[in-house]
């Protein structure tokens, strides 16, 4: 072999050795070299590389797999780009309401007695009241005036007069829970303080049409006190309190009282009848029985004070057993005001006037 051939053969051996070294045998990779520790919640590690995988450089760190759970899509992510975004849900919160104290209703009783038990005005009476008032309007009666017909029970300064002016002895009044009655006080302003010529101490039912009992200063010759008062005051209502002096057989009082009520109605005036607290004519209570009978006959409003008096000490009577007891004050905010005849009598009268006025102005 020549030297040239030897050199060529050596070169071929050198080239082959270099090729063999570049394609060398794959190294064996141990699991510890590719598997990094993971937490329990992480996803499983990738499988161990096999001889067919390209080996990773030994000096490169093996990344730890990170779990990637699918997140719950939000409403905006779920919508496509072409969809109209859904309106965000709104939550309505109830606004706190301020507690408003309810306005208390006005009282419906006096001393526990309902109005309907002493203010006797059924539908038939109300209809009759309207008829009489309509008749009175044709006669020119004053809708803002009432008059009083009676004896010493109302001939004193404590019957209603405080509602027109301050009582010089007892002072002003305060209606308390009955303040709703101020409207009817205003409506008949001027009538409460009026004494009138139809009031006379010792008056009997049978004396009303006797001209001898009329006030000669104010009444015409031969004119009785009832007609004289109607002429002077032109009232639309007449408060009738009689019977305390009528100690006579029942028929006598009843006949005279009947004539009085009939005459008042004929004048276009509504009579308002009262029973009384005393039993002066006897324990049979015959005068009050007659008053109730006539009220029913003429369908006239009746204030049954005889019934209301049962709630008062000594039936609301003073020491003489006839006249009403006088309260030390007209303040209806005080419980003791309801223990006296005159203040309860006055309050009941205001309620009666209020009911009559409501009958005329209501539906």
C-alpha positions, 0 to 999 in steps of 0.5 A, a space after each residue: 500500500 502506498 503512502 497515498 493510500 494509507 493517508 486516504 484510509 486514515 482520513 476515512 477512519 477519522 471522518 467515520 469516528 467523528 460521525 459516530 460520536 455526533 450520533 451517540 447513544 441516547 442517555 438514560 433519563 431517570 424519573 427523578 430528573 424530570 418529575 418535580 413534586 406537585 401539590 395534591 390539587 395539581 394535575 398529574 405530572 407529564 409521563 417520563 420521557 422515552 428513548 424516542 423523545 428528544 432529551 432535555 438539556 440536563 442543566 435546564 430546570 423542569 417546569 412544575 405543571 400548574 393546574 388550570 381548572 376551567 373558570 366559571 364564565 361570567 355573564 359578559 364572557 358568555 356572550 359573544 361579541 355580536 350579542 347585546 350585553 345582558 343588563 346587569 341584574 339590579 337588586 331592589 331594597 325596601 326603603 325604610 318607612 317612617 312610622 307615622 303616629 295615627 291620629 286618634 279618633 275622637 271619643 264616641 262616648 261620655 263616661 262610657 255611654 255611647 252617643 247613640 244611647 243618649 242622642 236619640 236620632 234615627 233615620 226617620 228623625 234625621 229626615 224629619 229634621 231636614 223637612 222642618 229646616 227646609 220649611 224654616 228656610 222659606 220662613 227666613 229662619 237663621 241657620 246660625 241661631 238657636 234659642 232656649 225654652 225652659 226653667 231655672 235648670 237653664 236660667 243659670 250662667 253655667 248652661 252653655 254660656 262659657 262657649 261664647 265668652 270666658 266664664 267670670 267664675 270658672 274661666 275659659 273652656 278646653 274641649 280636650 279630646 272633644 275638640 272636634 266640637 269647636 266647629 259647631 260652637 263656631 257655627 252657632 256663635 252668639 247663641 250660647 251666651 244668649 239668655 233669651 225671653 223664653 227662659 223663666 225661673 219656675 216656668 211650667 209647661 202649661 205656662 208657656 202660652 200664658 202672656 203673663 209670663 212674657 217679659 213686658 220690656 221685650 214682648 208685645 202685649 198679649 204675646 207669649 214668651 215663646 213667640 216673643 223669643 222666636 220673633 226676637 231671635 229668629 232661630 232654626 233650633 229650639 232647646 226645650 228643657 221643661 218638667 222640673 216644676 210640673 208636679 202634676 198628673 201625667 196627662 196635664 204635663 203631657 198635653 201642654 208639652 205636646 202643644 209646645 212641640 207642635 207649635 215650634 215645628 209649625 214655625 219651621 224650627 227644629 225642637 230639641 227635647 231633653 229629659 231631666 236628671 231629677 225625679 221631682 214629680 215622683 219616682 215613677 219618672 212620668 214627666 220623662 216618660 211623656 217627653 220620650 213619648 212626644 219626641 217619638 210622636 213628632 220624630 224630634 231629636 231627644 237628648 236623654 240626659 236622664 240616662 246619662 245622669 246614671 253615670 254621675 255622682 248623685 245623678 249629677 244633681 246639686 244639694 237641692 236635688 233639682 239643679 245640676 252640680 257645678 264643676 270647678 272648671 270647664 277643662 274637659 282634659 281633667 277626669 273630674 270634669 266628668 263628675 259634675 252635672 253641668 259640664 256633662 250636660 253642656 258637653 252632651 248638648 254640644 254633641 247633639 248640636 253637632 249631630 243635628 248640624 251633620 244631618 243638615 250638611 251631610 249626604 
